Amino acid sequence: MTNIEWTDLTDNIIRAKDGGWWCQKISPGCANCYSEKLNQNTFFGGNKLPYSGQPPELVLDTEIIRKWGFQKKTKKHFVASMTDVFGEWVPRYWQHEMLDGMFVAPKQTFQILTKRPLIMLSSVEAWLDSHGLDKLPENIWVGTSIENRHTLQQRSPILAQIPAHVRFWSAEPLLEDLGDISLFLKDIHWIICGGESGPNSRPCHLEWLQSIVQQCHSDKIPVFVKQVGANAYFQQQQFKTRDKKGGDITEFIQQLQVQKFPCLPIH
Ligand code: SF4
């Protein structure tokens, strides 16, 4: 189970051998990493390691992967939500074992999100080659995190090269106005956006989210506003919500009350 609104469940296939998780911070979106915070807490199974330095010994949970093919009820799986499965420290054959498991589970939808789309691109291309395929199957969605203009320009064009039916952005935590995104949208099939939640949340102006939603509507791209965050502003005033992460859609301004998914098939 998960409280992430755009998925049905999270499958953490990579864990630290002695408990907890690990990842390597890479960009401003990682500053208040939820996974690292959870990992600091042994009560929740964490190992107290920071998400920097050298990784501990990690394991791939092949049992989770094996079970995907036997699951009857169709679900959306956010895979490896506690780390980046395309991190430099993750062996490529683990990424390929994951893709193999997804390939033989066509009833399930898999959402893979990375901050390292270049590694995702080369790994996916190698996997497609080894299977004689020219595109990922429809049930494997690939996404990258976009938190500011720099990561928009850096990551989206690389994501666009990954042969997939669904390429998506997670623009959360959104840390600044992305401006005109129309050039990038032509290669993207779905956008998730939202402000930051949790302690020390950085501000998110609802106008930034409005701009994304408007441009997605103009380009007919499904958009999912996940949350306004815990430190939201609207028209230069603090925008207070009862829900502490600003995740109750009924509290959003009307234009942001949109939570759409991609319609398949997309060709
Ligand atoms: S990539 Fe994700 S899981 Fe890894 S440190 Fe950054 S925010 Fe945390």
Residues whose N, C-alpha, C, O or C-beta is under 5 A from the ligand:
A	BS01	SF4	C23 Q24 K25 I26 G29 C30 C33 S35 Y51 S81 M82 T83 D84 K115
